[in-house]
């Protein structure tokens, strides 16, 4: 695609996503099993997951800067390479008017350690089900271990709040030049979580960051490995470099990939809402 063609698609996607309302991709008429008024004010909830230090907050900022301008970054980024986000933070998209909510909200979660223990697994499901709310400290240690012990292998059966408060799509961030990822050490770590997310109807969309740090010959292999780790399809796997704080401009090809990823995540979220509405209706019969 020519530069002009890329710029044109970026403009079109921006215009659609800046004014996005839940249901506008699939079509509101297709949500036939929604409860009365359920889709009014519905926000597609996107949870950003990944290992500590992969750039989850940077990804949130990249999306907001591409959509709303380079001064619009809402998340606090960790510059030292240590652990960043420890409080569950939510960032709401803007709306066309002050009387409306934006159509989606991003949850920036605490990074997982590489051993991905039972407490972290339990935490993941508490975030997914909306049990952990915005502003809460995502505690680890003895309390979390006790919570995991009580839940056991039934963490995915925790009591769920209303559908609108649950996460509808998971955006999993992988740092493309992480040596552990390059050496296949990620594979097999998330098999249980991947299985349960599929069972819950939560699609994983994969974002591979630090694309600019990869050698050209490695890029297809990185995509393949990312798909294997998260179970995402090729169409749900995106590679790009984040828009860093000290960068004045951002490559238009990266902008396009970010916007395509966002649209894909929102479409997956809508389908998740629709499928869970169907299951809810069937469960009552």
FIVOVO-399269 format. One record per residue (C-alpha): chain; x negated, z negated, y. Coordinates in steps of 0.5 Angstrom, whole numbers, plus 500, padded with zeros to 3 digits. Example, Ala and Ser with C-alpha at 12.3 -4.5 7.8 and 13.67 -1.06 7.14 Angstrom:
FIVOVO-399269
("A"; (475; 484; 491))
("A"; (473; 486; 498))
***
This chain:
FIVOVO-399269
("A"; (500; 500; 500))
("A"; (497; 502; 507))
("A"; (496; 496; 512))
("A"; (502; 499; 516))
("A"; (506; 498; 510))
("A"; (504; 491; 508))
("A"; (505; 489; 516))
("A"; (512; 492; 515))
("A"; (514; 488; 509))
("A"; (511; 482; 512))
("A"; (516; 482; 518))
("A"; (522; 484; 513))
("A"; (520; 478; 509))
("A"; (519; 473; 515))
("A"; (526; 475; 518))
("A"; (529; 474; 512))
("A"; (526; 467; 510))
("A"; (526; 464; 517))
("A"; (534; 464; 516))
("A"; (534; 463; 509))
("A"; (540; 459; 506))
("A"; (541; 457; 499))
("A"; (545; 462; 495))
("A"; (543; 468; 499))
("A"; (538; 471; 494))
("A"; (543; 471; 488))
("A"; (549; 471; 492))
("A"; (554; 465; 494))
("A"; (560; 468; 490))
("A"; (555; 468; 483))
("A"; (555; 460; 484))
("A"; (562; 460; 480))
("A"; (561; 453; 477))
("A"; (559; 450; 483))
("A"; (564; 444; 485))
("A"; (568; 445; 492))
("A"; (563; 444; 498))
("A"; (557; 443; 493))
("A"; (553; 450; 496))
("A"; (555; 448; 503))
("A"; (548; 445; 506))
("A"; (545; 445; 499))
("A"; (537; 446; 500))
("A"; (533; 449; 495))
("A"; (528; 443; 493))
("A"; (521; 446; 491))
("A"; (516; 440; 489))
("A"; (509; 442; 489))
("A"; (505; 439; 484))
("A"; (497; 440; 482))
("A"; (491; 436; 480))
("A"; (488; 432; 486))
("A"; (484; 436; 491))
("A"; (487; 443; 489))
("A"; (490; 444; 496))
("A"; (497; 442; 495))
("A"; (498; 440; 503))
("A"; (494; 446; 505))
("A"; (499; 450; 501))
("A"; (505; 447; 505))
("A"; (501; 448; 511))
("A"; (500; 455; 510))
("A"; (507; 457; 508))
("A"; (509; 454; 515))
("A"; (504; 457; 519))
("A"; (506; 464; 516))
("A"; (513; 463; 517))
("A"; (513; 459; 524))
("A"; (506; 460; 527))
("A"; (499; 458; 526))
("A"; (501; 451; 530))
("A"; (506; 449; 525))
("A"; (502; 446; 520))
("A"; (506; 440; 518))
("A"; (502; 436; 512))
("A"; (496; 432; 513))
("A"; (490; 435; 509))
("A"; (484; 431; 506))
("A"; (478; 434; 508))
("A"; (473; 430; 504))
("A"; (475; 432; 497))
("A"; (478; 426; 495))
("A"; (485; 424; 494))
("A"; (490; 426; 499))
("A"; (497; 425; 499))
("A"; (499; 419; 496))
("A"; (506; 418; 499))
("A"; (512; 423; 497))
("A"; (513; 427; 503))
("A"; (518; 432; 505))
("A"; (518; 438; 509))
("A"; (525; 442; 511))
("A"; (525; 449; 513))
("A"; (528; 451; 520))
("A"; (535; 453; 521))
("A"; (538; 458; 525))
("A"; (542; 453; 529))
("A"; (541; 446; 531))
("A"; (548; 444; 527))
("A"; (545; 447; 520))
("A"; (540; 445; 515))
("A"; (534; 449; 513))
("A"; (535; 453; 506))
("A"; (530; 449; 503))
("A"; (525; 443; 503))
("A"; (518; 442; 500))
("A"; (516; 436; 497))
("A"; (508; 435; 497))
("A"; (507; 430; 491))
("A"; (501; 426; 489))
("A"; (495; 430; 485))
("A"; (495; 428; 478))
("A"; (488; 426; 475))
("A"; (485; 430; 470))
("A"; (487; 426; 464))
("A"; (494; 426; 466))
("A"; (496; 420; 463))
("A"; (503; 417; 461))
("A"; (504; 414; 468))
("A"; (503; 420; 471))
("A"; (508; 424; 467))
("A"; (513; 419; 468))
("A"; (512; 420; 476))
("A"; (513; 427; 475))
("A"; (520; 426; 472))
("A"; (522; 421; 477))
("A"; (520; 426; 483))
("A"; (523; 432; 479))
("A"; (530; 428; 479))
("A"; (530; 425; 486))
("A"; (529; 418; 484))
("A"; (523; 418; 488))
("A"; (525; 419; 495))
("A"; (521; 422; 501))
("A"; (516; 417; 504))
("A"; (515; 413; 498))
("A"; (508; 411; 496))
("A"; (507; 414; 489))
("A"; (504; 408; 486))
("A"; (499; 408; 480))
("A"; (496; 402; 476))
("A"; (500; 397; 472))
("A"; (507; 398; 475))
("A"; (507; 405; 473))
("A"; (504; 404; 466))
("A"; (509; 399; 465))
("A"; (515; 404; 467))
("A"; (512; 409; 463))
("A"; (512; 404; 457))
("A"; (519; 403; 458))
("A"; (521; 410; 458))
("A"; (516; 412; 453))
("A"; (517; 419; 450))
("A"; (524; 419; 454))
("A"; (521; 420; 461))
("A"; (525; 426; 461))
("A"; (532; 423; 460))
("A"; (531; 418; 466))
("A"; (538; 418; 470))
("A"; (539; 423; 474))
("A"; (542; 423; 481))
("A"; (547; 429; 484))
("A"; (544; 436; 483))
("A"; (543; 437; 490))
("A"; (538; 431; 490))
("A"; (534; 434; 484))
("A"; (528; 439; 484))
("A"; (530; 446; 483))
("A"; (523; 449; 482))
("A"; (516; 447; 481))
("A"; (510; 450; 485))
("A"; (504; 449; 481))
("A"; (498; 449; 485))
("A"; (491; 451; 481))
("A"; (484; 452; 485))
("A"; (482; 458; 482))
("A"; (474; 456; 482))
("A"; (475; 449; 479))
("A"; (470; 449; 474))
("A"; (475; 445; 469))
("A"; (480; 451; 470))
("A"; (474; 456; 469))
("A"; (472; 453; 462))
("A"; (479; 453; 459))
("A"; (479; 445; 460))
("A"; (486; 446; 463))
("A"; (489; 449; 457))
("A"; (493; 444; 453))
("A"; (494; 439; 458))
("A"; (501; 441; 460))
("A"; (504; 443; 454))
("A"; (509; 437; 454))
("A"; (511; 438; 461))
("A"; (512; 445; 461))
("A"; (516; 444; 455))
("A"; (521; 439; 458))
("A"; (521; 443; 465))
("A"; (524; 449; 461))
("A"; (529; 445; 458))
("A"; (531; 442; 464))
("A"; (532; 449; 467))
("A"; (526; 448; 472))
("A"; (522; 454; 473))
("A"; (514; 454; 474))
("A"; (512; 458; 480))
("A"; (504; 458; 480))
("A"; (500; 459; 486))
("A"; (492; 460; 485))
("A"; (488; 458; 491))
("A"; (481; 460; 493))
("A"; (482; 467; 491))
("A"; (477; 469; 496))
("A"; (472; 465; 492))
("A"; (473; 469; 486))
("A"; (468; 475; 484))
("A"; (472; 481; 483))
("A"; (471; 482; 476))
("A"; (474; 475; 475))
("A"; (481; 475; 478))
("A"; (485; 478; 473))
("A"; (482; 473; 468))
("A"; (484; 468; 473))
("A"; (491; 470; 473))
("A"; (491; 470; 465))
("A"; (489; 463; 465))
("A"; (493; 461; 470))
("A"; (499; 464; 466))
("A"; (497; 461; 460))
("A"; (496; 454; 463))
("A"; (503; 453; 466))
("A"; (507; 458; 462))
("A"; (509; 462; 468))
("A"; (510; 470; 468))
("A"; (506; 475; 471))
("A"; (511; 476; 476))
("A"; (511; 468; 478))
("A"; (504; 468; 479))
("A"; (501; 469; 485))
("A"; (493; 469; 488))
("A"; (491; 468; 495))
("A"; (487; 464; 500))
("A"; (490; 458; 504))
("A"; (490; 459; 511))
("A"; (485; 453; 513))
("A"; (485; 449; 519))
("A"; (479; 452; 523))
("A"; (481; 459; 522))
("A"; (484; 463; 528))
("A"; (487; 469; 524))
("A"; (490; 470; 517))
("A"; (489; 476; 512))
("A"; (495; 480; 512))
("A"; (495; 481; 505))
("A"; (495; 474; 504))
("A"; (501; 473; 508))
("A"; (504; 478; 504))
("A"; (503; 474; 497))
("A"; (505; 467; 500))
("A"; (511; 470; 503))
("A"; (513; 474; 496))
("A"; (511; 467; 492))
("A"; (516; 463; 497))
("A"; (522; 468; 496))
("A"; (520; 468; 488))
("A"; (520; 460; 488))
("A"; (527; 460; 492))
("A"; (530; 465; 487))
("A"; (528; 461; 481))
("A"; (531; 455; 485))
("A"; (537; 458; 486))
("A"; (538; 461; 478))
("A"; (536; 453; 476))
("A"; (542; 451; 481))
("A"; (547; 456; 478))
("A"; (544; 454; 470))
("A"; (545; 447; 471))
("A"; (552; 448; 474))
("A"; (554; 451; 468))
("A"; (551; 446; 463))
("A"; (554; 441; 467))
("A"; (561; 444; 466))
("A"; (560; 445; 459))
("A"; (558; 438; 458))
("A"; (565; 436; 460))
("A"; (568; 440; 455))
***
